[in-house]
Amino acid sequence: MPELPEVETICRGLRSLLARLTITDVKVLESRLRNPISPNLYSELHQKTILDVQRRGKYILISLKENWVWLIHLGMSGKLVFVRAEQPRARHDHIIVSFDNGHELRYNDPRRFGLSAVVARAELVRLSQIANLGLDPLDHRFNTDYLHGIARHSKRRVRDLLIDQTVAAGLGNIYVNEILFQAGVRPTRRAWTLRRQEIGQIAQVTPKVLQRAIRWRGTSFSDYRDGEDRRGGFQNHLRVYDRAGEKCKVCTTQIKAVRLGNRSAFYCSNCQK
């Protein structure tokens, strides 16, 4: 699933490409996503001008004139790419939005776990998907005090705490594993057992890991592409994620994997305590 760096990369790229373009046509080729696409999507988007592209957690918010917002979540395998209209369509292109400059924005999603909805801006903060999100990890308020206030009352493993979207909006398994490695904390530690200094390390390295991943345009293992259909490069710089059995790049200890819930966590038993 695209996480914060991937969604941020897409938003930054599309922001300059879509600004001030007017939507001239909308085609829904497959409406069966996680929640069915509204049958009114054409009328909701047609002739709307795009003002901005922003991110909230893992959600893409495309701001439209007249105070409307097109809300998109990429699910497990979604892509949102900006291409010339004559480019051949791909399998699993579910939404085609045409613009007045001869380009199209195409939503592609093989697994169909994504979300697409147009809502009034005033209603956005009341949507359950948005209203329940925690702080953004790039927000200056995402600090030691914030995390310590939550962790000291939690019996969950720290990996599970940090991927909770009501705690850290946008974090997922890839980057939480990388953050915990950089902080020297094992993903299996119970949150309440962490010392304030350890939580401070997590808070300090979180934006550094995320910003570095954004500079590399995110992590591409299979489906993820940015808004111009390009692969990210951060998969070449991962320290622990998906590297079970390989040597730690810091101390050469073999990276281990452990199953937590329905996802694996990766760590170095020497570097992380």
C-alpha positions as CSV (number, residue, x, y, z in Angstrom):
1,M,0.0,0.0,0.0
2,P,1.3,3.5,-0.8
3,E,2.3,5.2,2.4
4,L,3.0,8.8,3.3
5,P,6.2,9.3,1.1
6,E,4.5,7.7,-1.9
7,V,1.3,9.7,-1.5
8,E,3.2,12.9,-0.8
9,T,5.3,12.3,-4.0
10,I,2.2,11.9,-6.1
11,C,0.6,15.0,-4.6
12,R,3.7,17.2,-5.2
13,G,4.0,16.0,-8.8
14,L,0.3,16.4,-9.7
15,R,0.0,19.8,-8.0
16,S,2.0,21.5,-10.7
17,L,0.6,19.4,-13.5
18,L,-3.1,19.8,-12.7
19,A,-3.3,23.4,-11.4
20,R,-5.9,25.5,-13.2
21,L,-6.9,22.7,-15.6
22,T,-10.6,22.3,-16.2
23,I,-12.2,18.8,-16.4
24,T,-13.9,18.2,-19.8
25,D,-15.0,14.6,-19.5
26,V,-15.2,11.8,-16.9
27,K,-15.5,8.1,-17.7
28,V,-16.0,5.4,-15.1
29,L,-15.0,2.0,-16.6
30,E,-15.2,0.1,-13.3
31,S,-17.3,1.3,-10.4
32,R,-16.7,-1.6,-8.0
33,L,-14.0,-0.2,-5.6
34,R,-13.9,-0.7,-1.8
35,N,-16.9,1.6,-1.8
36,P,-18.7,1.8,-5.2
37,I,-17.9,4.9,-7.2
38,S,-20.8,7.4,-7.2
39,P,-22.9,7.1,-10.4
40,N,-22.9,11.0,-10.3
41,L,-19.1,11.3,-10.6
42,Y,-19.4,12.8,-14.1
43,S,-21.7,15.6,-12.9
44,E,-19.7,16.1,-9.7
45,L,-16.4,16.7,-11.7
46,H,-17.5,17.9,-15.1
47,Q,-16.4,21.5,-15.9
48,K,-14.7,21.8,-12.5
49,T,-11.3,23.6,-12.4
50,I,-8.6,22.1,-10.2
51,L,-7.1,24.5,-7.6
52,D,-4.7,22.4,-5.6
53,V,-3.6,18.9,-4.7
54,Q,-3.0,18.2,-1.0
55,R,-2.4,15.2,1.2
56,R,-4.0,14.1,4.5
57,G,-2.5,10.9,5.8
58,K,-2.7,8.5,2.9
59,Y,-5.5,10.4,1.2
60,I,-5.1,12.6,-1.9
61,L,-7.3,15.7,-1.8
62,I,-7.9,17.4,-5.1
63,S,-9.4,20.8,-4.4
64,L,-11.9,22.0,-7.0
65,K,-13.6,25.4,-7.6
66,E,-16.8,26.0,-5.8
67,N,-15.5,24.4,-2.6
68,W,-15.6,20.8,-3.7
69,V,-12.9,18.2,-3.0
70,W,-12.2,15.0,-4.8
71,L,-11.0,12.5,-2.2
72,I,-8.9,9.6,-3.4
73,H,-7.3,6.7,-1.5
74,L,-5.1,4.3,-3.5
75,G,-5.8,1.2,-1.5
76,M,-3.3,-1.6,-1.9
77,S,-2.4,-1.2,-5.5
78,G,-3.8,2.0,-6.9
79,K,-2.1,4.5,-9.2
80,L,-3.1,8.0,-10.2
81,V,-1.2,9.0,-13.4
82,F,-1.2,12.0,-15.7
83,V,-0.8,11.1,-19.3
84,R,-1.5,12.3,-22.8
85,A,-5.0,11.4,-24.0
86,E,-3.6,9.4,-26.9
87,Q,-1.6,7.1,-24.7
88,P,-3.1,3.6,-24.8
89,R,-5.2,2.7,-21.8
90,A,-4.0,0.0,-19.4
91,R,-5.8,-2.9,-17.9
92,H,-7.4,-1.9,-14.6
93,D,-7.8,1.8,-15.7
94,H,-11.1,2.4,-13.8
95,I,-11.5,6.2,-13.9
96,I,-10.5,8.4,-16.8
97,V,-10.7,12.2,-16.3
98,S,-10.0,14.4,-19.3
99,F,-8.7,18.0,-19.3
100,D,-8.8,20.9,-21.5
101,N,-5.0,20.6,-22.4
102,G,-5.3,17.2,-24.1
103,H,-4.2,15.1,-21.1
104,E,-6.0,12.6,-18.8
105,L,-5.7,11.6,-15.2
106,R,-6.2,7.9,-14.9
107,Y,-7.0,5.9,-11.8
108,N,-5.7,2.4,-12.1
109,D,-6.3,-0.2,-9.4
110,P,-5.9,-4.0,-10.0
111,R,-7.1,-5.0,-6.5
112,R,-9.9,-2.4,-6.4
113,F,-9.4,-1.5,-2.7
114,G,-9.2,2.2,-3.4
115,L,-11.7,5.0,-2.7
116,S,-13.0,7.8,-4.8
117,A,-15.5,10.4,-3.6
118,V,-16.4,14.1,-4.2
119,V,-17.5,16.0,-1.1
120,A,-18.1,19.6,-0.1
121,R,-15.1,21.0,1.6
122,A,-17.1,21.9,4.7
123,E,-18.1,18.2,5.0
124,L,-14.5,16.9,4.6
125,V,-13.5,17.1,8.3
126,R,-16.6,15.3,9.3
127,L,-16.0,12.3,7.1
128,S,-15.0,9.3,9.2
129,Q,-11.9,8.6,7.0
130,I,-10.6,12.1,7.8
131,A,-12.0,12.9,11.2
132,N,-10.4,9.9,12.9
133,L,-6.9,10.5,11.6
134,G,-4.1,11.3,14.1
135,L,-1.3,13.8,13.6
136,D,0.7,13.9,10.4
137,P,4.2,12.7,11.2
138,L,5.6,15.7,9.3
139,D,3.7,18.0,11.6
140,H,5.9,19.8,14.2
141,R,3.4,18.7,16.8
142,F,4.4,15.1,16.2
143,N,7.0,15.1,18.9
144,T,8.1,13.4,22.1
145,D,5.3,14.8,24.2
146,Y,2.7,13.6,21.7
147,L,4.0,10.1,21.3
148,H,4.9,9.7,25.0
149,G,1.4,10.7,26.0
150,I,0.0,7.9,23.9
151,A,2.6,5.2,24.3
152,R,2.7,5.2,28.1
153,H,-0.9,4.1,28.2
154,S,-0.7,1.5,25.5
155,K,0.0,-2.3,25.8
156,R,0.4,-2.7,22.1
157,R,3.7,-3.4,20.4
158,V,5.3,-0.2,19.2
159,R,5.1,-1.2,15.6
160,D,1.4,-1.7,15.9
161,L,1.0,1.6,17.7
162,L,2.8,3.6,15.0
163,I,0.9,2.1,12.0
164,D,-2.4,3.0,13.7
165,Q,-3.8,5.8,11.5
166,T,-5.5,7.4,14.5
167,V,-2.0,7.9,16.0
168,A,0.2,8.7,13.0
169,A,-1.7,9.5,9.8
170,G,0.2,8.2,6.8
171,L,2.7,5.7,8.4
172,G,2.6,2.1,7.3
173,N,4.6,-1.0,7.8
174,I,7.5,-0.1,5.5
175,Y,8.4,3.2,7.1
176,V,7.7,2.2,10.7
177,N,10.2,-0.7,10.3
178,E,12.7,1.8,9.0
179,I,12.0,4.4,11.7
180,L,12.3,1.9,14.5
181,F,15.7,0.7,13.1
182,Q,17.0,4.2,12.9
183,A,15.7,4.8,16.5
184,G,17.3,1.6,17.8
185,V,14.0,0.2,19.1
186,R,12.7,-3.3,18.3
187,P,9.2,-3.4,16.7
188,T,8.1,-6.1,19.3
189,R,8.6,-3.8,22.3
190,R,5.5,-3.0,24.2
191,A,4.8,0.7,23.9
192,W,4.4,1.4,27.6
193,T,7.9,-0.1,28.4
194,L,9.6,2.5,26.2
195,R,11.6,5.2,28.1
196,R,10.9,8.8,27.2
197,Q,14.4,9.0,25.6
198,E,13.6,6.1,23.3
199,I,10.3,7.7,22.3
200,G,12.2,10.9,21.7
201,Q,14.4,9.1,19.3
202,I,11.4,7.7,17.4
203,A,9.9,11.2,17.2
204,Q,13.2,12.7,16.0
205,V,14.0,10.2,13.3
206,T,10.5,9.9,11.9
207,P,10.5,13.0,9.7
208,K,14.1,12.4,8.7
209,V,13.3,8.9,7.3
210,L,10.1,10.2,5.6
211,Q,11.8,13.2,4.0
212,R,14.6,11.0,2.7
213,A,12.1,8.6,1.2
214,I,10.3,11.5,-0.4
215,R,13.5,12.7,-2.0
216,W,13.8,9.3,-3.6
217,R,10.1,9.5,-4.7
218,G,9.0,6.7,-2.5
219,T,9.4,2.9,-2.5
220,S,8.5,0.8,-5.5
221,F,8.3,-3.0,-5.1
222,S,5.5,-3.8,-7.6
223,D,2.5,-1.5,-8.2
224,Y,3.5,1.9,-6.9
225,R,4.3,4.7,-9.5
226,D,4.2,8.4,-9.1
227,G,1.9,10.8,-10.9
228,E,4.0,10.6,-14.1
229,D,4.1,6.7,-13.9
230,R,7.7,6.6,-12.7
231,R,9.1,4.2,-10.1
232,G,10.4,5.4,-6.8
233,G,13.9,4.6,-5.7
234,F,13.9,4.3,-1.9
235,Q,13.7,0.4,-2.1
236,N,17.4,0.6,-2.8
237,H,18.0,2.4,0.5
238,L,16.0,0.3,3.0
239,R,17.9,-0.8,6.0
240,V,15.6,-3.6,7.4
241,Y,12.3,-3.8,5.6
242,D,12.0,-7.0,3.4
243,R,15.6,-7.8,4.1
244,A,15.2,-10.9,6.3
245,G,18.3,-13.1,6.2
246,E,20.5,-10.3,4.8
247,K,23.3,-8.6,6.7
248,C,22.6,-5.4,8.6
249,K,24.2,-2.5,6.7
250,V,25.5,-1.1,10.1
251,C,26.8,-4.2,12.0
252,T,26.5,-7.2,9.6
253,T,24.2,-9.1,12.0
254,Q,21.5,-11.0,10.1
255,I,18.2,-9.2,9.7
256,K,15.3,-11.1,11.4
257,A,11.6,-11.1,10.6
258,V,8.7,-11.8,13.0
259,R,5.0,-12.0,12.2
260,L,3.0,-9.4,14.1
261,G,-0.7,-9.8,13.2
262,N,-1.0,-10.2,9.5
263,R,2.2,-8.4,8.6
264,S,5.9,-9.1,9.1
265,A,8.2,-6.8,11.1
266,F,11.9,-6.6,10.4
267,Y,14.8,-5.8,12.7
268,C,18.4,-6.1,13.6
269,S,18.8,-7.8,17.0
270,N,22.1,-6.0,17.6
271,C,21.2,-2.5,16.6
272,Q,17.7,-2.6,18.1
273,K,17.0,-3.3,21.7
